[in-house]
């Protein structure tokens, strides 16, 4: 289910309809399945079905991302006392939400995803989204995103973000048959992600690359 997992197991290779929850990364192993990137979010802020006040921040007019209640993407402790780190966290969160919203809407060319990605990041995300849409599946259930750690580089326009997800209650659902499937039995449900973010001229922290490794989290 991970976006471009670095460590690929035999179970991953044989599970053709696995969760696909993980996001695609550049430089990772493309043989792994994708995973649901998010639908509904829970933070300690506004309604989970829409972006939490995206245009309340300075800079670009951020898109409002709506997600159905059938898939809940929850963000735990997605906060930083540093204002710039918090801005990076919020944009990274919205990119993840936009990606899962695109999967649910069957829209690999989502403008909201493009807004939150660099050119190379957009190519990765589209490939990840199509790993669902080409199989005619959507995502349902719940995907917690937790333990974020963000570091700003000295240039002021690059950040590194690490976080974990837990796919235990996240599933794919075939749009026509309604068949619901999760990860194969015995597969570790937790996935660690490392994201490189670049700050655009409009002040948006955009995903430039994503790498993931299954089983490298401890909640």
N, C-alpha and C positions, 0 to 999 in steps of 0.2 A: 504494500500500500504506500510505500514511501516514495517521495520524489527523488528518483535517481539514487537508490541506496548504494553505498560503496561495498557493503558486505552482502553478497547474494547467496541465499541458501537454495538447496534443491527444492524445498517446498515452495519457495517463491517462483521458481521457474516453471513448476508444474501447475501452479494455481492460476489459470488463465483468466479467471473472473474474480481474483482477489480484490480486496478493498480499493486498491489503487489510491490510497489516501495520501501518499507522500508526494511532495512536489518535485519536479524535474530539476536536475542540477547540471551545470556544465562540467565536465571533468570527472563525473562519477560514472558508474556502470550502467549503461542504458538498457541492460537486459532485465532489470528489475521492474516490477509492476509499479504503477502510480498509485496514489491514494487520495481520499476525499479531502480536498483543501478547505472546506468550511462552508457552512451555511449560516446558521444562526449564531451570533456571538453573545456571550455573557461576560460583562465586566461589571464593575460596581457602578456603571453609568447607565444611560438611557436604554430604551427598548432594544431587545436583542435582534429584532427583525431588520433594523436599518443601521447604517453607519452612525456611530455616536458623534453627532454634530461635526461632520467633516469640514464644513466651511467656516467653523468658528476659529480655526487657526489662521495665522498670517500666511500670505503667499497665494499659491494657485487655488482656484475654485475646485475643490476636490469632489469627485462624484459621490452621489448617495447610493450605497449598495444595499439592496433589499434581499433578504434570504428567507426561505420558508421555514416553518416550525418543524418540518420533517427531518431536518438535519441541523443539529446545534453545534456550532463551533465556539467553544468557551475558552476564554483567555484568563488564566490565573496569575495574579500578582504581576500584571503587565504594566508596571509602573517604575518610574525612576525619579529621584529627587532632582536630577539634572535636566533642565528644560530641553536641551538639544537631544539628549538621549531619549527623552520621552517622545519628542517629535519623531525620531527614527522608529521607535517602537510602534507608534500609532500608524505610521505609513506602512510599516511591514505587516502589521495586523490587517490593514485594509487591503493590501495586495493579496494576502492569503484568503480573505473573505471574497474578494473579487474573483479569484481563481475558482473557488468552489461554486460561487454563484454562476460562473460561466459554464461549469460542468452541468449544473442543474438546469440551466437555460439552454443547454446544447448549443453553446455559442463559443467556439474556439477563437473567434476573432473579436472577442469582447473589448470594447473601448475602455472599460474600467480597468481591466488587466493591463492594457497597453499604457494607461496613464501611470501606473505604479511600477512599470518595468523599464529598464534601459533597453537598447536594441538587442543585445545578447540575452538579457533576461527575458525579453518577450518571446524570443525563439524557444527558449527552454519551457516557458509556461505554456505556450501553444502546443508543444509536443506532449506535455503532461496532460493538458485538458483533452487532447485528442485520444490519449490512451483510454479515456472513458467514452467519449462521444463516438469514436470509431467502433466501439463494442455495443453501442446503444444502451449504455447504463448510466444511471445517475447515482447519487449518494444519499444515504439515510442514516439516522442514528445520532450519535454524539461523538465528538472528537475534542477532548481537552488539549489545550496548548499551554504549556507551563514551563516554569524555571527559565525565564528569559535572562540572558546576560549580553549586554550590548557594550561595545567599546568603540570610542571615536578615535580615528587615526589623526596624526598630527596635521595632515593637510586640511582638516576641517570639513572635508567633503566626502569622506569615505568612512564607513562604519562596518564593524563585524558584529553579527548577531547570532547567538546560539540559543536554541530552545528545544524542548521535547514535546512529543505528542504521544497519546495513548489511544491505540486503535481498537481497544477491547469491545467498544460498543458502537463502532462505525462499520457500515456495510455498503455494498453496491446493490442496486436494484435495477433489473432489466426493464426498460421502458415498455416493452410489449408484453412479455410473459409475467412480469411482476415478481420474478424469482429474486430472492434476497440471498446474498452470500457475504461471508466475512473472510478473514484470513484463515489459512489452513491450520488445523489443529497442531499445536506444538510450536507455532511461530511466535516469537517474542512480539507483543503488541506495541512496545514502546520504540520510538524512533527519534534519534537525535539529528537536528538540523544545524547546519552552519550556513549563514546567508551573508553575502557581501552586498552592502548598500552604497549607492552613490547619490549624492545630493545634486539635483538638477538646478538649472539656472532659475527656475521658479520656486526653489526652496522645497521641492518634494524629494523625500528619501525613496529612491527607486531600487527594486531588486536587480542586481547585476548578475548574480550567480547563486545557486543553491546546491548544497551537497547534503547527503544524509547517510546515516549509518544505523541499521536496526540493532536494537538491544544495547544501546550505549547510554541509557538514562537510568536514573535512580530517583523515583518520585519521593 
